Amino acid sequence: MSAPVRLWLFDIDGTLVDTGGAGLRALERAARDCFGGAAPVLDLRGATDSGILGDLYRHYDREPEEALADAFFGRYLEVLGENLRDSNYASRVLPGVVEILGRLAEVDEISVGLLTGNIEAGARAKMSHFGLDHHFAFGAFGCDHADRNQLGPIALERAAAHAGRSFTPEETLVIGDTPKDIACARAIGARCLAVATGAVPAEHLTDADQVLDSLERREVWEVFLG
């Protein structure tokens, strides 16, 4: 029998919340305002914000530049905040999320963090907007590395610092909605719970240990509590 999961690492977009396009439009607006010209088509499924910035440099034929990166992310955060407050975007917390986070908060031995492609400020803005920020004291973010598979070790290190103990791969669970979340889990030897609440259908998530239509399936995700 597998060890109980003591470290739960959550993706954000498509897993915890749906911003209704608010995040995508903010990235597009920031690209247009800071680079000039129409933004390219952005595929956000499992992407990191740093990786997206790299794609923009190539699309606009620009060399990486710290001042430009700062301007881009600053503009993105400004527009993201405006969009999240705009009722024209049908943003919401996804089904079962409040319940699972509440259940995890009841177990002292469990630590809960973020493992997301969002830059930290963007992640915090989204979690605060949806009233979920108090659940996540630490995480690994898209500003830490452009390669999502490099975020797992960072999350483990920060989880250990937060909890005062290390976590084995067997007691670590990554929860996400894309194949890149699954690959990120495998890169650190962790288990993976995939949810088909984003843009990727369930049949493309079968490499995960468990695939759910949504986190409402409490009888399934509770098996990881041990």
N, C-alpha and C positions, 0 to 999 in steps of 0.2 A: 504493500500500500504506500502511496506517495506521502511525503511529509506534508503537514498542513502548511498552507501559504501564510507567511508572516510579513511579506513585503508585496504590496499591491501597487503597481505603477501604471497610471492611466494616461492614455492619449486624450486629447481634448476634442478636436473637431470631428464630428461624426461618431464619437464614442460617448462623450459626456454631454455635448451641446451641439446644436445646429444653429449657426448664426444667420441662416437664411440668405447667405451671400454677402453679408456685411464685411466679412474678412477679405474675401476675394476682391470685392469692389474697392476696398481700402488699398489693397496692394496695387491694383490697376491704376487707381488715382495717383498714388505716390509715384509709380513708375512714370506716368505721363507728366506729372508736375516736375519731377526731379531729373529725368533723363531726356524728356522732350519727345513728342511723337506718340503715336498710339502704342499701348502696351501689347505685348505678345499674348497669345493664349497661354494661360497658366494652368498647369495640372497640379493641384494641391494635394492629391491623394498620397499621403505619407511623406510629403515633401518637408524639408526644413526651410525656414525663412532665409537662412544663410545660403542654402542651395539655390533658392529662388533668386536671391541677389546675384549670385554667380551667373545664373542664366540670363539675367537682365544685362549684366556687363557684356556678355557675348552677343546678345540680341542687338544692343545699341552700339556695339563695337567700341566699348569703353574699357580702359584699364582700371583695375580695382583701385579705389581711392577712399581713404578713411573719411574724408570730409563728405564725399558723395554718399557713402554708406550711412553716415550719421544723419544726413539730410533726408535720405530715403526712409529710414526707419522712424525718424522723428515725424515726418509727414504721414507715414502709415499709421502711427499711433494716434495722431490727431484725427485723421479721418475715421479710423476704427471706432474711436470713442463717439464721434458724431453718428456713425452708422448704427452702432449698438443702441443708441437712444432714439433712433428713427423707427417709428412704428411701421413704416413701409417694408421693413425687413422682418420677415416672419421668423424671428429667432426664438429658440426655446431650449429648455433642458430636456434631454431625451428620456424616454420612458424607463423607469426603474432606477435611474441614477440617484435620485434623492434617497431612495430606500436602501440601495446597496451601500452608499457612503454613510448613511446613518447606522446601518448594521455594523460596518467595519469600525466606526468610532466607538462602539460599545465594547470592543475587544482590546484590552490593554496591550496584549502582546503583538498586535498588528500595527505596522507602519504603512502609511499611505502617501504616495508622492505622484508627481507628474513626470511623464516621459513623452515629450511633445516636440514637434518641429517648430512651434511658435517661439519667437524670441520671448525672453522671460517677461518683459514689460507687457507684451501682447497677451501672453498667457494669463498674467495677473489681471489685466483689464477685463478679459473675458470671464474669468472665474469670479471676479468682484461683481461684474454686471449681473451675473446669474445667481449670486448669493452662495457660491460654492467655495469661495477662497479660503474659508476657515478650515477646510478639510486638508489643505495641502501646504505643509510647512517647508517642503523641499521639492526639488525636482531637477531634471536635466532638460535643457531647452535648445531651440534652434540657433541660439546665439553662441552656444558652447562648441558646436561643430556643424559643418555643412553635411557630413555623412551621418545619417540617422543611426547606423550601426555602431558608431562611436559614442553615442549618447548613453547606452546601457551601462558601461563601466563608470561613467560620471554619476549616473543615478545611484548606482550601488555605493559609491564612495560617499556621496552626500547622505544617503540613507543611513549608512553606518555612523557618520558623524552626528546625525540627528538622534538616532536611537541608542547610541552608545554600544552598539554591537554590530557585527558583520552579518550578512545574510548569504546563505548558500544559494546556488542556482535552483536547487530543488524546492526551496521555500520562497522563491520569487515568481511572481505572476505579472506578465505584461498584458494589459487589456487595450485592444485597439480595433480598428475597423478596416485595415488595409493589409495587403501582403507585406508591405514594408514594415508594419508593426510586428508581424510574425517573424520576419527576417531579423529584426532588431532583438526580439526575444531570443531567437536561436543563437545569435552572435554572443550572448552571454550565458547560454545554456539554460535559460529560464523557460518556464512554461508559458503558454499563451492562451488567452481567452479572446476569441474574435467575435465581434458583434456586427451583424449586417444592417447597421443603422446609418451608415454613410452611403458613399456612392458605389461601393463594391458589393456585388451580390454574394450571397452565402456560398454558392458553388465555387467561388474563386478564393475562398478563405479556408479551405479544407485542410491545409497544412498546420493549422492551429490544433491545440489539444482539445479544444471544445469550441463549437461555433453556435452562437445564439442569434435568433431573430432580433432580440432586444434584451436588455438587462432586467426586464420584468420577469424573466424566467428564473425566479428565485430558487426553485427546487434544484436547478442545475448549478448556478454559481455558488450556492452554499456548500457544495461538495468540496470546494477549495478551502473552506474554513476549517475542515478537519474535525 
